Amino acid sequence: MATINNPSISLSSYRFYFDTDHPVCLPDYPGSAWRGAFGHALKKTVCVVRNTPCQQCLLKQACAYSYIFETPPPADTEKMRKYTATPHPFVFRFTAAERSTQEFSIDMNLFGHGQRFFPYIIHAMHMAGQDGVGRNRQPFRLNRIDAIDFQGQHDTVYQAAELRSQPPLQSPSLPEMPEKINITFHSPVRIKQDNKNLGGDHFNFGALFGALLRRISMISYFHTDTPLETDFAGLTAAARNVQFSAQNLHWYDWTRYSSRQQTEMQMGGLLGNISLNMQGLEDFWPYLWLGQWTHVGKGTSMGMGAYTIEPASLPDV
């Protein structure tokens, strides 16, 4: 293969802390509900041209809502010219909601140029909580926002209506590659191959890495000043020859309600874990590591395709 350049995406990770007057009542995967409430609140906050589709709006290339939530390709783009939307500059990430408590937190990873709209995002999240989230429209109060660095350290950047200085954007540093890794999918990963959703029996590294490579490339192209330059064809071809050393995946059927289309949509995907012996896979390691922040597959902005990597021990011989 040709020379491989490591991918780099500058980003910030934030945790939004809310409370509510009743025990939290949200779906197992509340990212869809929060994404819908966030988008509605953001549009209500910033849109000055009412009743005009974003694609037809004169302001679409200068609008916070359009950039964050619709994300049309720029007029001079060299990629995705035939598409009406590109990857969003954010993903939600969440942990299981505690039904017995009246507190809730949700994480957001914000990529590259999306950072300049952070005050709009704060206001929209505040309004989304106030207006109510989920089919029961449960109200939430935004209490504070912490920035979380790549070592897991927290620093409060918003509290009592005051936005404090934030740490500069950085790309996750690449640790030394372990001999073996376990990849755990914490929310459904939905990847298609030959126009079919891959189930556990057919899930393969080539499809996983191909989806991850495309996603990282698109995010870096549309949301940073450093587009990814690498041997796309060589990496993609090599990935098809990689086999998992073990996998334990199952299909999770998940139904979400789309307020825009006013219908329920099936958004199932795979949960579980896979293992890889990393000998000879040095070229893939930077992408796998960075993907923990970008997610992979469909529905990433609502939290799907989230995974973590942990080193694993090799079996005794």
Secondary structure as a PSIPRED ss2 file (coil, helix, strand):
# PSIPRED VFORMAT (PSIPRED V4.0)

   1 M C   1.000  0.000  0.000
   2 A C   1.000  0.000  0.000
   3 T C   1.000  0.000  0.000
   4 I C   1.000  0.000  0.000
   5 N C   1.000  0.000  0.000
   6 N C   1.000  0.000  0.000
   7 P C   1.000  0.000  0.000
   8 S C   1.000  0.000  0.000
   9 I C   1.000  0.000  0.000
  10 S C   1.000  0.000  0.000
  11 L E   0.000  0.000  1.000
  12 S E   0.000  0.000  1.000
  13 S E   0.000  0.000  1.000
  14 Y E   0.000  0.000  1.000
  15 R E   0.000  0.000  1.000
  16 F E   0.000  0.000  1.000
  17 Y E   0.000  0.000  1.000
  18 F E   0.000  0.000  1.000
  19 D E   0.000  0.000  1.000
  20 T C   1.000  0.000  0.000
  21 D C   1.000  0.000  0.000
  22 H C   1.000  0.000  0.000
  23 P C   1.000  0.000  0.000
  24 V C   1.000  0.000  0.000
  25 C C   1.000  0.000  0.000
  26 L C   1.000  0.000  0.000
  27 P C   1.000  0.000  0.000
  28 D C   1.000  0.000  0.000
  29 Y C   1.000  0.000  0.000
  30 P C   1.000  0.000  0.000
  31 G H   0.000  1.000  0.000
  32 S H   0.000  1.000  0.000
  33 A H   0.000  1.000  0.000
  34 W H   0.000  1.000  0.000
  35 R H   0.000  1.000  0.000
  36 G H   0.000  1.000  0.000
  37 A H   0.000  1.000  0.000
  38 F H   0.000  1.000  0.000
  39 G H   0.000  1.000  0.000
  40 H H   0.000  1.000  0.000
  41 A H   0.000  1.000  0.000
  42 L H   0.000  1.000  0.000
  43 K H   0.000  1.000  0.000
  44 K H   0.000  1.000  0.000
  45 T H   0.000  1.000  0.000
  46 V H   0.000  1.000  0.000
  47 C C   1.000  0.000  0.000
  48 V C   1.000  0.000  0.000
  49 V C   1.000  0.000  0.000
  50 R C   1.000  0.000  0.000
  51 N C   1.000  0.000  0.000
  52 T C   1.000  0.000  0.000
  53 P C   1.000  0.000  0.000
  54 C H   0.000  1.000  0.000
  55 Q H   0.000  1.000  0.000
  56 Q H   0.000  1.000  0.000
  57 C C   1.000  0.000  0.000
  58 L C   1.000  0.000  0.000
  59 L C   1.000  0.000  0.000
  60 K C   1.000  0.000  0.000
  61 Q C   1.000  0.000  0.000
  62 A C   1.000  0.000  0.000
  63 C C   1.000  0.000  0.000
  64 A H   0.000  1.000  0.000
  65 Y H   0.000  1.000  0.000
  66 S H   0.000  1.000  0.000
  67 Y H   0.000  1.000  0.000
  68 I H   0.000  1.000  0.000
  69 F H   0.000  1.000  0.000
  70 E H   0.000  1.000  0.000
  71 T C   1.000  0.000  0.000
  72 P C   1.000  0.000  0.000
  73 P C   1.000  0.000  0.000
  74 P C   1.000  0.000  0.000
  75 A C   1.000  0.000  0.000
  76 D C   1.000  0.000  0.000
  77 T C   1.000  0.000  0.000
  78 E C   1.000  0.000  0.000
  79 K C   1.000  0.000  0.000
  80 M C   1.000  0.000  0.000
  81 R C   1.000  0.000  0.000
  82 K C   1.000  0.000  0.000
  83 Y C   1.000  0.000  0.000
  84 T C   1.000  0.000  0.000
  85 A C   1.000  0.000  0.000
  86 T C   1.000  0.000  0.000
  87 P C   1.000  0.000  0.000
  88 H C   1.000  0.000  0.000
  89 P C   1.000  0.000  0.000
  90 F E   0.000  0.000  1.000
  91 V E   0.000  0.000  1.000
  92 F E   0.000  0.000  1.000
  93 R E   0.000  0.000  1.000
  94 F C   1.000  0.000  0.000
  95 T C   1.000  0.000  0.000
  96 A C   1.000  0.000  0.000
  97 A C   1.000  0.000  0.000
  98 E C   1.000  0.000  0.000
  99 R C   1.000  0.000  0.000
 100 S C   1.000  0.000  0.000
 101 T C   1.000  0.000  0.000
 102 Q C   1.000  0.000  0.000
 103 E E   0.000  0.000  1.000
 104 F E   0.000  0.000  1.000
 105 S E   0.000  0.000  1.000
 106 I E   0.000  0.000  1.000
 107 D E   0.000  0.000  1.000
 108 M E   0.000  0.000  1.000
 109 N E   0.000  0.000  1.000
 110 L E   0.000  0.000  1.000
 111 F E   0.000  0.000  1.000
 112 G H   0.000  1.000  0.000
 113 H H   0.000  1.000  0.000
 114 G H   0.000  1.000  0.000
 115 Q H   0.000  1.000  0.000
 116 R H   0.000  1.000  0.000
 117 F H   0.000  1.000  0.000
 118 F H   0.000  1.000  0.000
 119 P H   0.000  1.000  0.000
 120 Y H   0.000  1.000  0.000
 121 I H   0.000  1.000  0.000
 122 I H   0.000  1.000  0.000
 123 H H   0.000  1.000  0.000
 124 A H   0.000  1.000  0.000
 125 M H   0.000  1.000  0.000
 126 H H   0.000  1.000  0.000
 127 M H   0.000  1.000  0.000
 128 A H   0.000  1.000  0.000
 129 G H   0.000  1.000  0.000
 130 Q H   0.000  1.000  0.000
 131 D H   0.000  1.000  0.000
 132 G C   1.000  0.000  0.000
 133 V E   0.000  0.000  1.000
 134 G C   1.000  0.000  0.000
 135 R C   1.000  0.000  0.000
 136 N C   1.000  0.000  0.000
 137 R C   1.000  0.000  0.000
 138 Q E   0.000  0.000  1.000
 139 P C   1.000  0.000  0.000
 140 F C   1.000  0.000  0.000
 141 R E   0.000  0.000  1.000
 142 L E   0.000  0.000  1.000
 143 N E   0.000  0.000  1.000
 144 R E   0.000  0.000  1.000
 145 I E   0.000  0.000  1.000
 146 D E   0.000  0.000  1.000
 147 A E   0.000  0.000  1.000
 148 I E   0.000  0.000  1.000
 149 D C   1.000  0.000  0.000
 150 F C   1.000  0.000  0.000
 151 Q C   1.000  0.000  0.000
 152 G C   1.000  0.000  0.000
 153 Q C   1.000  0.000  0.000
 154 H E   0.000  0.000  1.000
 155 D E   0.000  0.000  1.000
 156 T E   0.000  0.000  1.000
 157 V E   0.000  0.000  1.000
 158 Y E   0.000  0.000  1.000
 159 Q E   0.000  0.000  1.000
 160 A C   1.000  0.000  0.000
 161 A C   1.000  0.000  0.000
 162 E E   0.000  0.000  1.000
 163 L E   0.000  0.000  1.000
 164 R C   1.000  0.000  0.000
 165 S C   1.000  0.000  0.000
 166 Q C   1.000  0.000  0.000
 167 P C   1.000  0.000  0.000
 168 P C   1.000  0.000  0.000
 169 L C   1.000  0.000  0.000
 170 Q E   0.000  0.000  1.000
 171 S C   1.000  0.000  0.000
 172 P C   1.000  0.000  0.000
 173 S C   1.000  0.000  0.000
 174 L C   1.000  0.000  0.000
 175 P C   1.000  0.000  0.000
 176 E C   1.000  0.000  0.000
 177 M C   1.000  0.000  0.000
 178 P C   1.000  0.000  0.000
 179 E C   1.000  0.000  0.000
 180 K E   0.000  0.000  1.000
 181 I E   0.000  0.000  1.000
 182 N E   0.000  0.000  1.000
 183 I E   0.000  0.000  1.000
 184 T E   0.000  0.000  1.000
 185 F E   0.000  0.000  1.000
 186 H E   0.000  0.000  1.000
 187 S E   0.000  0.000  1.000
 188 P E   0.000  0.000  1.000
 189 V E   0.000  0.000  1.000
 190 R C   1.000  0.000  0.000
 191 I C   1.000  0.000  0.000
 192 K E   0.000  0.000  1.000
 193 Q E   0.000  0.000  1.000
 194 D C   1.000  0.000  0.000
 195 N C   1.000  0.000  0.000
 196 K E   0.000  0.000  1.000
 197 N E   0.000  0.000  1.000
 198 L C   1.000  0.000  0.000
 199 G C   1.000  0.000  0.000
 200 G C   1.000  0.000  0.000
 201 D C   1.000  0.000  0.000
 202 H C   1.000  0.000  0.000
 203 F C   1.000  0.000  0.000
 204 N C   1.000  0.000  0.000
 205 F H   0.000  1.000  0.000
 206 G H   0.000  1.000  0.000
 207 A H   0.000  1.000  0.000
 208 L H   0.000  1.000  0.000
 209 F H   0.000  1.000  0.000
 210 G H   0.000  1.000  0.000
 211 A H   0.000  1.000  0.000
 212 L H   0.000  1.000  0.000
 213 L H   0.000  1.000  0.000
 214 R H   0.000  1.000  0.000
 215 R H   0.000  1.000  0.000
 216 I H   0.000  1.000  0.000
 217 S H   0.000  1.000  0.000
 218 M H   0.000  1.000  0.000
 219 I H   0.000  1.000  0.000
 220 S H   0.000  1.000  0.000
 221 Y H   0.000  1.000  0.000
 222 F H   0.000  1.000  0.000
 223 H H   0.000  1.000  0.000
 224 T C   1.000  0.000  0.000
 225 D C   1.000  0.000  0.000
 226 T C   1.000  0.000  0.000
 227 P C   1.000  0.000  0.000
 228 L C   1.000  0.000  0.000
 229 E C   1.000  0.000  0.000
 230 T C   1.000  0.000  0.000
 231 D C   1.000  0.000  0.000
 232 F H   0.000  1.000  0.000
 233 A H   0.000  1.000  0.000
 234 G H   0.000  1.000  0.000
 235 L H   0.000  1.000  0.000
 236 T H   0.000  1.000  0.000
 237 A H   0.000  1.000  0.000
 238 A H   0.000  1.000  0.000
 239 A H   0.000  1.000  0.000
 240 R C   1.000  0.000  0.000
 241 N C   1.000  0.000  0.000
 242 V C   1.000  0.000  0.000
 243 Q C   1.000  0.000  0.000
 244 F C   1.000  0.000  0.000
 245 S C   1.000  0.000  0.000
 246 A E   0.000  0.000  1.000
 247 Q E   0.000  0.000  1.000
 248 N E   0.000  0.000  1.000
 249 L E   0.000  0.000  1.000
 250 H E   0.000  0.000  1.000
 251 W E   0.000  0.000  1.000
 252 Y E   0.000  0.000  1.000
 253 D C   1.000  0.000  0.000
 254 W C   1.000  0.000  0.000
 255 T E   0.000  0.000  1.000
 256 R E   0.000  0.000  1.000
 257 Y E   0.000  0.000  1.000
 258 S E   0.000  0.000  1.000
 259 S C   1.000  0.000  0.000
 260 R C   1.000  0.000  0.000
 261 Q C   1.000  0.000  0.000
 262 Q C   1.000  0.000  0.000
 263 T E   0.000  0.000  1.000
 264 E E   0.000  0.000  1.000
 265 M E   0.000  0.000  1.000
 266 Q E   0.000  0.000  1.000
 267 M C   1.000  0.000  0.000
 268 G C   1.000  0.000  0.000
 269 G E   0.000  0.000  1.000
 270 L E   0.000  0.000  1.000
 271 L E   0.000  0.000  1.000
 272 G E   0.000  0.000  1.000
 273 N E   0.000  0.000  1.000
 274 I E   0.000  0.000  1.000
 275 S E   0.000  0.000  1.000
 276 L E   0.000  0.000  1.000
 277 N E   0.000  0.000  1.000
 278 M C   1.000  0.000  0.000
 279 Q C   1.000  0.000  0.000
 280 G C   1.000  0.000  0.000
 281 L C   1.000  0.000  0.000
 282 E C   1.000  0.000  0.000
 283 D C   1.000  0.000  0.000
 284 F C   1.000  0.000  0.000
 285 W H   0.000  1.000  0.000
 286 P H   0.000  1.000  0.000
 287 Y H   0.000  1.000  0.000
 288 L H   0.000  1.000  0.000
 289 W H   0.000  1.000  0.000
 290 L H   0.000  1.000  0.000
 291 G H   0.000  1.000  0.000
 292 Q H   0.000  1.000  0.000
 293 W H   0.000  1.000  0.000
 294 T H   0.000  1.000  0.000
 295 H C   1.000  0.000  0.000
 296 V C   1.000  0.000  0.000
 297 G C   1.000  0.000  0.000
 298 K C   1.000  0.000  0.000
 299 G C   1.000  0.000  0.000
 300 T H   0.000  1.000  0.000
 301 S H   0.000  1.000  0.000
 302 M H   0.000  1.000  0.000
 303 G C   1.000  0.000  0.000
 304 M C   1.000  0.000  0.000
 305 G C   1.000  0.000  0.000
 306 A C   1.000  0.000  0.000
 307 Y E   0.000  0.000  1.000
 308 T E   0.000  0.000  1.000
 309 I E   0.000  0.000  1.000
 310 E E   0.000  0.000  1.000
 311 P E   0.000  0.000  1.000
 312 A C   1.000  0.000  0.000
 313 S C   1.000  0.000  0.000
 314 L C   1.000  0.000  0.000
 315 P C   1.000  0.000  0.000
 316 D C   1.000  0.000  0.000
 317 V C   1.000  0.000  0.000
